[in-house]
Amino acid sequence: MKTIEADPVVVALEGQAACYARLAKLAEVQHEFVQQGQIEELLEILEKRREVLGEIGRFEEVIAAEKERWPAFLAGLDSADRARVDASVHETRRLLEEITTADRNDALVLQQRKLNLGRQINQASAAKQINRNYAAAAYGPRQARMDVSR
């Protein structure tokens, strides 16, 4: 059993779960910015998410050593710490699934916007060509703007 002092891995797991909770909140805000097309604000949120992911990476460094011997690590914990670990791992998985789903939905929205913009560009190009063709048929070919024969 571990001593009364807090196990650094247990503390790291709880910290990691707290980071994922922050990521989930940022994903909600991100969704609003994606829906409203607020690009500058979206970029700020993505930067904040990157910072939180950096924190998660630092917690992961603490946890990684015990992952290789996870069953033995869990067996060495008292029941209270084991319950904290289980709660943190469960919450992290739930939040990760929530974040992944939200990101997938936002990616679909952005992809649809990209396709719509592509269609609009193609329609504008086609309309421009139709106008040129109509003008050429109605008024004859365009005259050169500069007389280079002199």
N, C-alpha and C positions, 0 to 999 in steps of 0.2 A: 504494500500500500504506500501511496505517496504521503509526504508530510503535509502539515497544515498549510504550509506556504503554497500559493497558487502555482499550479503546473503551467509552465510557459506555453505548452502546446494547447492546453485547454483555453488559456487566455487568448492565444492566437486564433483558435477556432471561433471563439466568440467575437473577436475583432473582425474576422473574416465575414461572419454572418452579418455584423453591423454594416460592413462595407457593401455587401450585397443588398442590404435594405436601402442604403443610400443610392446605389445603382438603380434599383427599382423605381425610386422616386424620380431620379433623373430621367429614366426611360419614360415615365409619365409626362414629364415636362417636354421631353424630346418629341413625343407623339403630338402634343399640342402644336409645337413649332413646325413639325412636318405637315400637319393638317392645314395650318395657316400659311405655309410657305415662307416662314420667317428664317431665312438662310443664315443671317449673321448670328441670331440667337441660337440657332441649331448648332453652329460651329462652336459657340461658347459652351454649350451643353456637352458636346463631344469632347472638348478639352477637359471639362470637369470629370467626365467619365474616365478619360485616360488617366487622370490623376488618381482616381479611386482604384483603378486597376493596378496602378503602381503600388498602392498600399496593400492590396490583396496579394500581390507578388511578394511583398516583404513578409506578410504573415505566412505565405506558403513556404518560404525558406525555413521558417521555424518548424512547420508541420511536416515537411518532406522527410526528415530523418526518421520520424516515427511511422510514416506510412508503410515503410518497408517491413516493419514488424508490428503492424496495427493490432492484431489479436493479442500479442504479448503486452503492448502498451495499454490496451483497454483493461486487460486482466490486472494490471498493476495499479489501476485507479480505484479509489473508493467509490461507493455507490452514488454519492452526490456528484462527484466529478464525471463519472460515467454518464449520469443523466444529463449533465451540462453538455457533454460531448455529443450525445445522441440528439439533444434538442438543437444544438448548433448545426450539426451536419444535416438534419432534417430541414431546418429553416433555410440553410444555404441551398440545398437542392430545390426546394419549393421556389425560392426567389430566382434562382438561375433559370428555371423553367419559365417563370413569369417574364423575366427579362428577355429571354430568347424568343418567346412568342411575340412580345411587343416589338422587338427589333425586326423580326420576320415580317410582321404586318407593316411596319414603317417602310421596309425595303420594297414591299409590294406597291405601296402608295407611290414611292419615289420612282419606281420602275414604270408604273402606269403614266405618271406625269411625263417621264422622258419619252415614252411612246407617243403620247398625245402631242407633245411639242414637236417631235419628228414629223408627225402627220401634218401639223399646222405649217411647218416649214415646207414640206413637199407641196401642200395645197397652195401656199403663197407662190412658190416657184412655178407651179403649173399655171396659176392664174396670170402671172407675169408673162409667161410664154404665150398663153392664149391671147393676151392683150397685144403683144408684139405681132403675132400672126394676123390678128384682126386688123391692126393698123397697117400692116404691109399690104394686106388684101384690099383694104378700103382706100388707102392713099398712095399706094405704090411703095417701092423700096425707099429706104431712108437716103436722103441726100447727104453727101459728105459735108462736113461742117467747115472744112478748110479746103480752099482751092490750092492744090499743090502743082497745078499745071503752069503757073506763071513763073 
